[in-house]
Amino acid sequence: MAREEKDLAEDVQNTNQKCGINIAAKFNWPTQLKEQDRKYSASSFCMDLLWAVREVCQSSPAAKDTVTQIKSLTCGFAAQRSLALKDGVIDYKIEWEAANNAYYALDYLKNNL
């Protein structure tokens, strides 16, 4: 988990620099890790969301302004992938078997910012 937290922190720093924002990110780790939670890289799934944030902010000056709405993001785990933005907080639920997470996140941000 420490390695996953470190990788996520590095990508958050990269996103903040590229977008001129100051978001925080964290994992909402389950109290009991399952085998699949150990098998996959949680940070890579969460970094798909950060990639989408960078894509939005780099697409135009107006779009860059929209990402300033994001204050923090939390990556958790669920049986079904989901994204929600409320009061500047993005709640991202990772589904291990879901595909195209980066584009899922990008579509969500484009439609909800």
C-alpha positions in Angstrom: 0.0 0.0 0.0 2.9 2.4 0.7 4.2 2.0 -2.8 0.7 2.6 -4.3 0.4 5.8 -2.1 3.8 7.0 -3.2 3.1 6.4 -6.9 -0.2 8.2 -6.6 1.4 11.2 -4.8 3.9 11.6 -7.6 1.2 11.6 -10.3 -0.9 14.1 -8.3 2.1 16.4 -8.1 2.6 16.1 -11.9 -1.1 16.8 -12.5 -1.0 19.8 -10.2 2.0 21.2 -12.0 0.7 20.7 -15.5 -2.8 22.1 -14.7 -1.8 24.9 -12.2 -4.1 23.4 -9.6 -3.7 22.0 -6.1 -5.7 18.9 -5.7 -5.2 16.2 -3.1 -5.7 12.5 -3.7 -5.9 9.5 -1.4 -7.1 5.9 -1.4 -10.0 4.7 0.6 -8.4 1.3 1.4 -10.7 -1.5 2.6 -10.1 -2.7 6.1 -9.4 -6.1 4.8 -7.5 -6.4 1.5 -8.7 -9.1 -0.8 -6.5 -11.1 -3.1 -7.4 -9.0 -6.1 -6.6 -5.9 -4.2 -3.1 -7.2 -3.9 -2.9 -8.5 -7.4 -3.6 -5.2 -9.3 -1.9 -1.8 -9.1 -4.5 0.5 -7.5 -2.4 3.5 -8.3 -2.5 2.8 -12.0 -6.3 2.8 -11.9 -6.4 6.0 -9.9 -3.8 7.6 -12.2 -6.2 7.0 -15.1 -8.4 9.6 -13.5 -5.5 12.0 -13.1 -4.6 11.5 -16.7 -8.2 12.5 -17.6 -7.9 15.7 -15.5 -4.7 16.6 -17.3 -6.3 16.0 -20.7 -9.2 18.3 -19.8 -7.0 21.0 -18.4 -4.7 20.9 -21.4 -7.4 21.0 -24.0 -8.2 24.7 -23.8 -8.0 27.7 -21.4 -11.7 27.5 -20.6 -11.4 23.8 -19.9 -8.4 24.5 -17.7 -10.6 26.8 -15.6 -13.1 24.0 -15.1 -10.6 21.6 -13.4 -10.1 24.2 -10.7 -13.5 22.9 -9.3 -11.7 19.8 -8.3 -10.3 20.1 -4.8 -9.6 16.4 -4.0 -10.2 12.9 -5.2 -10.6 9.6 -3.4 -10.0 6.3 -5.1 -11.9 3.4 -3.6 -12.9 -0.1 -4.6 -16.3 -1.5 -5.6 -18.0 -4.3 -7.5 -19.0 -1.7 -10.2 -16.9 1.2 -11.4 -18.3 4.7 -10.7 -17.4 8.3 -10.6 -19.1 11.1 -8.7 -18.2 14.8 -8.3 -19.8 16.7 -5.4 -18.6 19.9 -3.8 -15.2 19.7 -5.4 -14.6 16.1 -4.4 -14.3 13.3 -6.9 -15.2 9.8 -5.5 -13.9 7.2 -7.9 -14.7 3.5 -7.3 -12.3 1.1 -9.0 -13.6 -2.1 -10.6 -10.7 -4.3 -11.2 -12.1 -5.9 -14.4 -13.3 -2.7 -16.0 -11.6 -1.6 -19.3 -10.8 1.8 -20.7 -10.8 3.5 -17.3 -9.0 6.6 -18.6 -11.6 7.3 -21.2 -14.4 6.5 -18.8 -13.0 9.2 -16.5 -12.4 11.6 -19.4 -15.9 11.3 -20.6 -17.2 11.8 -17.1 -15.2 15.0 -16.6 -16.1 16.4 -19.9 -19.8 15.9 -19.1 -19.7 17.0 -15.4 -17.3 19.9 -15.0 
